[in-house]
């Protein structure tokens, strides 16, 4: 009968609708850095549009972020060095970026609106925002969000190596040769490749020398027969810009990608998701960005000697492919390499800058903010301004770390003495340097997206001001998933079949995404302004040493006059 009702509604619906707006324009604001990002900070202010007579919509606004990826070797040899310009030794799939690309380079964020601080600085922001995307996006959203560089990493592709290996060391999900699991009548394995990693590479590794058609080029042609590099630059299409082979004359091998990625403000903070249309908005954003470098060696297809430089000490956004047969780094000859990622169009690694042939990015030179602006029709503006003061309710964050919890050890950690208006507690286990056999999981270039695999918490509970959130501590994985994680940020909380969202299954949770969540928002209104302590309890059931990254969501509110953009007390 629901179909009959829908047919009737369609039959009685007309397409004629009055216009709400007379005009919509997209405004572009360049950052204040003047193309210099060596300080790992980006500052953007909207003073250029604050005196505009138009209403700005920060919910739709996004950052356009240019990135430059550079891989160099040290060997100078006509045959034995890095040879990315030779098809059989291509480096097109050697490098990648962690999930989600648009946000993985943003370590922290602060924001002011007309002098009012609305977002406090929270470190390790990529971890929290990836959790939000994984628990919010639908599969339809996921399919079209290549522009932000989001592609879910396969939880079942995770491996763990206690010694140097073709994949790397510690937690690894960097095999990008996709294949079905092989049934061998031996001990079982799951997915061999990480499709999310491969798809993120495909977002950005457009190669003008690549073949359109079959690999042998029997029926196809090179892409440069369809589009030129000049046109690719003009379109700001991410692509490979440098492929220089090493030579006996002293030239070192070079491979570079110019990447253009977008990052929606609403994915960085719920504040922007809740903002109404405002006039006279002066917004100041300060972003901490993770310019990073990874030095590593390859010997006999085994990766060794990995060191990471990341000045902010947060998530290293660089990911390196496996050296196993068929994978992206199998073509790398024995050598010592540097892979660097720089915000902007300039390589920031000083060692690489000294190599002849290093280029600057060929597209955007600066980070920019793209903001849509609207002009109302007179009637609709009058209706909008009947209530000119709009209240914004959003969540902000505190971040804490519980460090160095040994296998089987009890957890009883006070993470805060007092937070008002608590909403959610999210606990994320990650292997520290000891547990991950050398590099903290945050820093490792061999894993992306996933948390510490199978690092579950036994008898998990959250204690708020001395009272347990869960009547019975969470003992089993199905309890923690179905009772707490499932539907936490999804449409209708996952209670309506056919109309929901979220990308984490129970199998994902049990293997590579063990997010432990507590909804602590249920309270009387009179309690919301009372600071409350937060304690995490449980037991580390991983066989490795773990750090627990804890995010505490709390509610905040601010009111603005939409006509002037000024804060209203």
For each residue, the residues with C-beta under 8 A, 3 or more apart:
1: 4 5
2: 5 6
3: 6 7
4: 1 7 8
5: 1 2 8 9
6: 2 3 9 10
7: 3 4 10 11
8: 4 5 11 12
9: 5 6 12 13
10: 6 7 13
11: 7 8
12: 8 9
13: 9 10
14:
15:
16:
17:
18: 377
19: 22 377 380
20: 376 377 380
21: 24 374 375 376 377 380
22: 19 375 376 377
23: 374 375
24: 21 372 373 374 375
25: 54 372 373
26: 370 371 372 373
27: 48 49 52 56 370 371 372 373
28: 368 369 370 371
29: 44 45 46 48 49 368 369 370 371
30: 366 367 368
31: 42 43 44 366 367 368 369
32: 43 44 45
33: 36 37 41 42 43 344 366 367
34: 366
35: 344 345 346 365 366
36: 33 39 344
37: 33 40 41 42 289 291 342 343 344 346 348 367
38: 291 348
39: 36
40: 37 107 288 289 290 291 311 312
41: 33 37 286 287 288 289
42: 31 33 37 285 286 287 289 343 367
43: 31 32 33 284 285 286 287
44: 29 31 32 63 283 284 285 287 367 368 369
45: 29 32 282 283 284 285
46: 29 49 50 56 281 282 283 284 369 371
47: 50 282
48: 27 29
49: 27 29 46 52 54 56 281 371 373
50: 46 47 280 281 282 565
51: 280
52: 27 49 56 279 280 373
53: 279 375
54: 25 49 279 373 374 375
55: 277 278 279 373 374 375 376 562
56: 27 46 49 52 61 277 278 279 281 371 372 373 374
57: 60 61 275 277 371 372 373 374
58: 61 265 272 275 278 281 283 371
59: 265 266 272 273 274 275
60: 57 264 266 371 372
61: 56 57 58 264 265 272 369 370 371 372
62: 262 263 264 265 369 370
63: 44 102 262 263 264 265 287 367 368 369 370
64: 260 261 262 364 367 368 369 370
65: 102 105 260 261 262 263 343 367
66: 258 259 260 343 344 345 361 363 364 365 366 367
67: 105 258 259 260 261 341 342 343 344 361
68: 256 257 258 259 341 342 344 345 346 347 360 361
69: 95 97 256 257 259 339 340 341
70: 254 255 256 338 339 340 341 342 347 349 352 358
71: 82 84 91 94 95 254 255 256 337 338 339
72: 82 252 253 254 255 337 338 351 352 355 358
73: 81 82 246 252 253 332 333 335 336 337
74: 252 335 336 337
75: 80 81 82 246 252 253 333 335
76: 81 246 247 248 249 250 251 252
77: 80 81 246 247 248
78: 81 245 246 247 248
79: 83
80: 75 77 246 333 334 335
81: 73 75 76 77 78 245 246 247 252 253 333 335
82: 71 72 73 75 89 91 245 246 252 253 254 255 332 333 335 337
83: 79 86 89 245 246 253 333
84: 71 89 90 91 92 243 244 245 253 254 255
85: 243 244 245
86: 83 89 90 245
87: 90 209
88: 331
89: 82 83 84 86 331 333
90: 84 86 87 93 207 331
91: 71 82 84 94 95 243 255 328 331 332
92: 84 201 205 207 210 240 328
93: 90 96 176 198 201 205 321 327 328
94: 71 91 255 320 321 328 329 331 332
95: 69 71 91 201 255 257 318 319 320 321 328 339
96: 93 174 176 197 200 201 319 320 321 328 448
97: 69 101 104 149 200 204 259 317 318 319 341
98: 101 104 126 315 316 317 318 319 448 449
99: 104 130 149 150 151 152 153 196 200 448 449
100: 103 104 126 129 130 133 148 149 150 267
101: 97 98 104 105 148 149 150 200 203 204 259 261 317
102: 63 65 105 106 147 148 149 150 261 262 263 264 267
103: 100 106 125 126 129 130 148 263 267 268
104: 97 98 99 100 101 126 130 149 290 315 317
105: 65 67 101 102 289 290 317 341 343
106: 102 103 109 125 126 263 268 287 288 289 290
107: 40 123 124 125 126 288 289 290 312 314 315
108: 121 122 123 124 125 287 288 312 314
109: 106 119 121 122 125 268 269 285 286 287 288
110: 117 119 120 121 285 286
111: 117 118 119 269 271 283 284 285 286
112: 115 116 117 118 283 284
113: 116 118 281 282 283 558 560 565 567
114: 280 281 282 560 565 566 567
115: 112 282 567
116: 112 113 558 567
117: 110 111 112 120
118: 111 112 113 271 394 556 558
119: 109 110 111 269 271 396
120: 110 117 396 397
121: 108 109 110 288
122: 108 109 125 128 396 397 398 399 551
123: 107 108 288 312 314 399
124: 107 108 127 128 314 315 399 442 549
125: 103 106 107 108 109 122 128 129 268
126: 98 100 103 104 106 107 129 130 314 315 317
127: 124 130 131 315 428 549 551
128: 122 124 125 131 132 397 399 426 551
129: 100 103 125 126 132 133 267 268
130: 99 100 103 104 126 127 133 134 449
131: 127 128 134 135 426 428 515 551
132: 128 129 135 136 267 489
133: 100 129 130 136 137 150 267 503
134: 130 131 137 152 502 503 504 513
135: 131 132 485 488 489 490 502 503 504 515
136: 132 133 489 490 501 502
137: 133 134 141 142 145 150 501 502 503
138: 141 142 491 500 501 502
139: 142 143 503
140: 143 144
141: 137 138 144 145 501
142: 137 138 139 145 150 151 152 503
143: 139 140
144: 140 141
145: 137 141 142 148 150
146: 149 150 151 199 203
147: 102 261 262
148: 100 101 102 103 145 261 262 263 264 267
149: 97 99 100 101 102 104 146 200 203 204 261
150: 99 100 101 102 133 137 142 145 146
151: 99 142 146 195 196 197 199 200 203
152: 99 134 142 196 449 503
153: 99 157 173 194 196 197 448 449 450 512
154: 157 173 191 193 194 195 196 512
155: 158 450 453 507 508 511 512 513
156: 190 191 507 511 512
157: 153 154 173 175 190 191 192 193 194 195
158: 155 171 172 173 447 450 453 511 512
159: 167 171 172 173 175
160: 170 171 172 453
161: 164 165 167 168 169 170 172 437
162: 169 437
163: 169 437
164: 161 168 169 302 303 304
165: 161 168 169 172 302 303
166: 301 302 303 322 323 324 327
167: 159 161 172 174 175 303 322 323 324 446
168: 161 164 165 172 174 303 306 320 322 444 445 446
169: 161 162 163 164 165 172 303 306 436 437 438 439 444 446
170: 160 161 431 435 436 437 438 439 441 444 446 447
171: 158 159 160 431 436 441 444 446 447 450 452 453
172: 158 159 160 161 165 167 168 169 175 322 446 447
173: 153 154 157 158 159 194 197 446 447 448 449 450 512
174: 96 167 168 194 197 319 320 321 322 327 445 446 447 448
175: 157 159 167 172 192 193 194 321 322 324 327
176: 93 96 193 194 197 198 201 321 322 327 328
177: 192 193 322 324 325 326 327 328
178: 192 193 195 198
179: 182 192 193
180: 192
181: 189 190 191 192
182: 179 189 192
183:
184:
185:
186:
187:
188:
189: 181 182 192
190: 156 157 181 511
191: 154 156 157 181 194 195
192: 157 175 177 178 179 180 181 182 189
193: 154 157 175 176 177 178 179 197 198
194: 153 154 157 173 174 175 176 191 197 198 448
195: 151 154 157 178 191 198 199
196: 99 151 152 153 154 199 200 448 449
197: 96 151 153 173 174 176 193 194 200 201 319 321 448
198: 93 176 178 193 194 195 201 202
199: 146 151 195 196 202 203
200: 96 97 99 101 149 151 196 197 203 204
201: 92 93 95 96 176 197 198 204 205 321 328
202: 198 199 205
203: 101 146 149 151 199 200 238
204: 97 101 149 200 201 238 239 257 259 261
205: 92 93 201 202 238 239 240 257
206: 210 223 232 237 238 239 240
207: 90 92 210 223 239 240
208: 222 223 224 227 228 229 232 239 240
209: 87 222 223 224 243
210: 92 206 207 222 223
211: 214 215 217 220 221 222 223
212: 220 221 222 223 225 226
213: 217 218 219 220 221
214: 211 217 218 219 220
215: 211
216:
217: 211 213 214 220 221 222
218: 213 214
219: 213 214
220: 211 212 213 214 217
221: 211 212 213 217 225 226
222: 208 209 210 211 212 217 225
223: 206 207 208 209 210 211 212 226 227
224: 208 209 227 228 229
225: 212 221 222
226: 212 221 223
227: 208 223 224 231 232
228: 208 224 231 232
229: 208 224 232 233 239 241 362
230: 233 234
231: 227 228 234 235
232: 206 208 227 228 229 235 237 239
233: 229 230 236 237 362 363
234: 230 231
235: 231 232
236: 233 260 363 364
237: 206 232 233 260 363
238: 203 204 205 206 257 258 259 260 261
239: 204 205 206 207 208 229 232 257 258
240: 92 205 206 207 208 243 255 256 257
241: 229 256 257 258 359 361 362
242: 254 255 256 357 358 359
243: 84 85 91 209 240 254 255
244: 84 85 251 253 254 255 357
245: 78 81 82 83 84 85 86 251 253
246: 73 75 76 77 78 80 81 82 83 251 252 253
247: 76 77 78 81 250 251
248: 76 77 78
249: 76
250: 76 247
251: 76 244 245 246 247 356 357
252: 72 73 74 75 76 81 82 246 355 356 357
253: 72 73 75 81 82 83 84 244 245 246
254: 70 71 72 82 84 242 243 244 355 357 358
255: 70 71 72 82 84 91 94 95 240 242 243 244
256: 68 69 70 71 240 241 242 347 358 359
257: 68 69 95 204 205 238 239 240 241
258: 66 67 68 238 239 241 345 361 362 363
259: 66 67 68 69 97 101 204 238
260: 64 65 66 67 236 237 238 363 364
261: 64 65 67 101 102 147 148 149 204 238
262: 62 63 64 65 102 147 148
263: 62 63 65 102 103 106 148 267 268
264: 60 61 62 63 102 148 267 268
265: 58 59 61 62 63 268 269 272
266: 59 60 269 270 272 273
267: 100 102 103 129 132 133 148 263 264
268: 103 106 109 125 129 263 264 265 272
269: 109 111 119 265 266 272 273 394 396
270: 266 273 274 394 395
271: 111 118 119 274 275 392 394 396 556
272: 58 59 61 265 266 268 269 275
273: 59 266 269 270 394
274: 59 270 271 392 393 394
275: 57 58 59 271 272 278 392
276: 390 392 560 562
277: 55 56 57 374 384 562
278: 55 56 58 275 281 560 562 565
279: 52 53 54 55 56 562 563 564 565
280: 50 51 52 114 563 564 565 566
281: 46 49 50 56 58 113 114 278 565
282: 45 46 47 50 113 114 115 565
283: 44 45 46 58 111 112 113
284: 43 44 45 46 111 112
285: 42 43 44 45 109 110 111 369
286: 41 42 43 109 110 111
287: 41 42 43 44 63 106 108 109 367
288: 40 41 106 107 108 109 121 123 312 314
289: 37 40 41 42 105 106 107 312 343
290: 40 104 105 106 107 310 311 312 314 315 316 317 341
291: 37 38 40 310 311 340 341 342 343 348
292: 308 309 310 316 317 318 340 341
293: 308 309 310 318 338 339 340 341 349
294: 306 307 308 309 316 318 320 338 339 340 445
295: 305 306 307 309 336 337 338
296: 303 304 305 306 307 320 336 337 339 445
297: 303 304 305 334 335 336 337
298: 301 302 303 304 323 329 332 333 334 335 337
299: 302 304 334
300: 334
301: 166 298 323 324 330
302: 164 165 166 298 299 323
303: 164 165 166 167 168 169 296 297 298 306 320 323 329 446
304: 164 296 297 298 299
305: 295 296 297 336
306: 168 169 294 295 296 303 438 439 444 445
307: 294 295 296
308: 292 293 294 316 318 439 443 444 445
309: 292 293 294 295
310: 290 291 292 293 313 314 315 316 443
311: 40 290 291
312: 40 107 108 123 288 289 290
313: 310
314: 107 108 123 124 126 288 290 310 442
315: 98 104 107 124 126 127 290 310 442
316: 98 290 292 294 308 310 442 443 444 445
317: 97 98 101 104 105 126 290 292 341
318: 95 97 98 292 293 294 308 339 340 341 445
319: 95 96 97 98 174 197 445 446 447 448
320: 94 95 96 168 174 294 296 303 329 339 445 446
321: 93 94 95 96 174 175 176 197 201 327 328 329
322: 166 167 168 172 174 175 176 177 327 328 329 330
323: 166 167 298 301 302 303 327 329 330 332
324: 166 167 175 177 301 327 330
325: 177 330
326: 177 330
327: 93 166 174 175 176 177 321 322 323 324 330
328: 91 92 93 94 95 96 176 177 201 321 322 331
329: 94 298 303 320 321 322 323 332
330: 301 322 323 324 325 326 327
331: 88 89 90 91 94 328
332: 73 82 91 94 298 323 329 335 337
333: 73 75 80 81 82 83 89 298
334: 80 297 298 299 300
335: 73 74 75 80 81 82 297 298 332
336: 73 74 295 296 297 305
337: 71 72 73 74 82 295 296 297 298 332
338: 70 71 72 293 294 295 349 351 352
339: 69 70 71 95 293 294 296 318 320 445
340: 69 70 291 292 293 294 318 347 348 349 352
341: 67 68 69 70 97 105 290 291 292 293 317 318
342: 37 67 68 70 291 346 347 348 349
343: 37 42 65 66 67 105 289 291 367
344: 33 35 36 37 66 67 68 348 361 365 366 367
345: 35 66 68 258 360 361 362 363 364 365
346: 35 37 68 342 360 361
347: 68 70 256 340 342 352 353 358 360
348: 37 38 291 340 342 344 353
349: 70 293 338 340 342 352 353
350: 353 354
351: 72 338 354 355
352: 70 72 338 340 347 349 355 358
353: 347 348 349 350 358
354: 350 351
355: 72 252 254 351 352 358
356: 251 252
357: 242 244 251 252 254
358: 70 72 242 254 256 347 352 353 355
359: 241 242 256 362
360: 68 345 346 347
361: 66 67 68 241 258 344 345 346 364 365
362: 229 233 241 258 345 359
363: 66 233 236 237 258 260 345
364: 64 66 236 260 345 361 368
365: 35 66 344 345 361
366: 30 31 33 34 35 66 344
367: 30 31 33 37 42 44 63 64 65 66 287 343 344
368: 28 29 30 31 44 63 64 364
369: 28 29 31 44 46 61 62 63 64 285
370: 26 27 28 29 61 62 63 64
371: 26 27 28 29 46 49 56 57 58 60 61
372: 24 25 26 27 56 57 60 61
373: 24 25 26 27 49 52 54 55 56 57
374: 21 23 24 54 55 56 57 277
375: 21 22 23 24 53 54 55
376: 20 21 22 55 380 381 384
377: 18 19 20 21 22 380 381
378: 381 382
379: 382 383
380: 19 20 21 376 377 383 384
381: 376 377 378 384 385
382: 378 379 385 386
383: 379 380 386
384: 277 376 380 381 562
385: 381 382 388 562 563
386: 382 383
387: 390
388: 385 561 562 563
389: 559 560 561 562 568
390: 276 387 559 560 562
391: 557 558 559
392: 271 274 275 276 557 558 559 560
393: 274 555 556 557
394: 118 269 270 271 273 274 555 556 557
395: 270 423 424 553 554 555 556
396: 119 120 122 269 271 553 554 556
397: 120 122 128 551 552 553 554
398: 122 416 419 551 552 554
399: 122 123 124 128 549 550 551 552
400: 415 416 549 550 552
401: 547 548 549 550
402: 405 411 413 415 536 547 548 550
403: 432 547
404: 432 434 545 547
405: 402 409 411 540 545 546 547 548
406: 409 540 545
407: 540 542 543 544 545
408: 539 540 541
409: 405 406 539 540
410: 537 538 539
411: 402 405 457 536 537 538 539 540 548
412: 535 536 537
413: 402 535 536 537 548
414: 417 533 534 535
415: 400 402 534 535 536 550 552
416: 398 400 419 533 534 552
417: 414 531 533
418: 531 532 533
419: 398 416 422 531 532 534 552 554
420: 528 529 530 531 532 554
421: 528 529 554 555 556
422: 419 425 464 520 521 532 534 552 553 554 555
423: 395 519 520 521 553 554 555
424: 395 488 517 518 519 520 521 551 552 553
425: 422 462 469 517 518 520 534 536 550 551 552 553
426: 128 131 515 516 517 550 551 553
427: 457 460 515 516 517 536 548 549 550
428: 127 131 451 515 516 548 549 550 551
429: 451 452 455 456 457 514 516 540 542 546 547 548 549
430: 440 441 442 451 452 455 546 547 548 549
431: 170 171 435 436 440 441 452 455 542 544 545 546 547
432: 403 404 435 436 440 441 545 546 547
433: 436 438 439 440
434: 404 437 544 545
435: 170 431 432 441 452 542 544 545 546
436: 169 170 171 431 432 433 439 440 441 444 544
437: 161 162 163 169 170 434
438: 169 170 306 433
439: 169 170 306 308 433 436 443 444
440: 430 431 432 433 436 443 444 547
441: 170 171 430 431 432 435 436 444 447 451 452
442: 124 314 315 316 430
443: 308 310 316 439 440
444: 168 169 170 171 306 308 316 436 439 440 441 447
445: 168 174 294 296 306 308 316 318 319 320 339
446: 167 168 169 170 171 172 173 174 303 319 320
447: 158 170 171 172 173 174 319 441 444 450
448: 96 98 99 153 173 174 194 196 197 319
449: 98 99 130 152 153 173 196 512
450: 153 155 158 171 173 447 453 512 513
451: 428 429 430 441 455 512 513 514 515
452: 171 429 430 431 435 441 455 514 542 544 546
453: 155 158 160 171 450 511 512
454: 510 511 514 542
455: 429 430 431 451 452 514 540 541 542 544 546
456: 429 477 480 510 514 541 542
457: 411 427 429 460 474 480 514 516 538 539 540 541
458: 475 538 539 540 541
459: 473 474 475 537 538 539
460: 427 457 470 473 474 480 516 537 538
461: 468 469 470 473 474 536 537 538
462: 425 468 469 470 518 520 534 535 536 537
463: 466 467 468 469 533 534 535 536 537
464: 422 467 469 520 532 533 534 535
465: 532 533
466: 463 533
467: 463 464
468: 461 462 463 471 473
469: 425 461 462 463 464 518 520
470: 460 461 462 473 474 518
471: 468
472: 475
473: 459 460 461 468 470 537 538
474: 457 459 460 461 470 479 480 483 484 516
475: 458 459 472 479
476: 479 480
477: 456 480 481 506 509 510
478: 481 482 506
479: 474 475 476 482 483 484
480: 456 457 460 474 476 477 483 484 485 509 516
481: 477 478 484 485 486 506 509 510
482: 478 479 485 486 506
483: 474 479 480 486
484: 474 479 480 481 488 516 517 518 519
485: 135 480 481 482 488 504 509 515 516 517
486: 481 482 483 494 502 506
487: 490 492 493 494 495 500 502
488: 135 424 484 485 493 502 517 519
489: 132 135 136 501 502
490: 135 136 487 493 494 500 501 502
491: 138 494 496 499 500 501
492: 487 495 496 499 500
493: 487 488 490
494: 486 487 490 491 500 502
495: 487 492 500
496: 491 492 499 500
497: 500
498:
499: 491 492 496
500: 138 487 490 491 492 494 495 496 497
501: 136 137 138 141 489 490 491
502: 134 135 136 137 138 486 487 488 489 490 494
503: 133 134 135 137 139 142 152 508
504: 134 135 485 508 509 513 515
505: 508 509
506: 477 478 481 482 486 509 510
507: 155 156 510 511
508: 155 503 504 505 511 512 513
509: 477 480 481 485 504 505 506 513 514 515
510: 454 456 477 481 506 507 514
511: 155 156 158 190 453 454 507 508
512: 153 154 155 156 158 173 449 450 451 453 508
513: 134 155 450 451 504 508 509
514: 429 451 452 454 455 456 457 509 510
515: 131 135 426 427 428 451 485 504 509
516: 426 427 428 429 457 460 474 480 484 485
517: 424 425 426 427 484 485 488
518: 424 425 462 469 470 484
519: 423 424 484 488 522
520: 422 423 424 425 462 464 469 523
521: 422 423 424 555
522: 519
523: 520 527 528
524: 527 528
525: 528
526: 529 530
527: 523 524 530
528: 420 421 523 524 525 555
529: 420 421 526
530: 420 526 527
531: 417 418 419 420
532: 418 419 420 422 464 465
533: 414 416 417 418 463 464 465 466
534: 414 415 416 419 422 425 462 463 464 552
535: 412 413 414 415 462 463 464
536: 402 411 412 413 415 425 427 461 462 463 548 550
537: 410 411 412 413 459 460 461 462 463 473
538: 410 411 457 458 459 460 461 473
539: 408 409 410 411 457 458 459
540: 405 406 407 408 409 411 429 455 457 458 546
541: 408 455 456 457 458
542: 407 429 431 435 452 454 455 456 546
543: 407
544: 407 431 434 435 436 452 455
545: 404 405 406 407 431 432 434 435
546: 405 429 430 431 432 435 452 455 540 542
547: 401 402 403 404 405 429 430 431 432 440
548: 401 402 405 411 413 427 428 429 430 536
549: 124 127 399 400 401 427 428 429 430
550: 399 400 401 402 415 425 426 427 428 536
551: 122 127 128 131 397 398 399 424 425 426 428
552: 397 398 399 400 415 416 419 422 424 425 534
553: 395 396 397 422 423 424 425 426
554: 395 396 397 398 419 420 421 422 423
555: 393 394 395 421 422 423 521 528
556: 118 271 393 394 395 396 421
557: 391 392 393 394
558: 113 116 118 391 392 567
559: 389 390 391 392 567 568 569
560: 113 114 276 278 389 390 392 565 566 567 568
561: 388 389 564 565 566 567 568
562: 55 276 277 278 279 384 385 388 389 390 565
563: 279 280 385 388
564: 279 280 561
565: 50 113 114 278 279 280 281 282 560 561 562
566: 114 280 560 561
567: 113 114 115 116 558 559 560 561
568: 389 559 560 561
569: 559
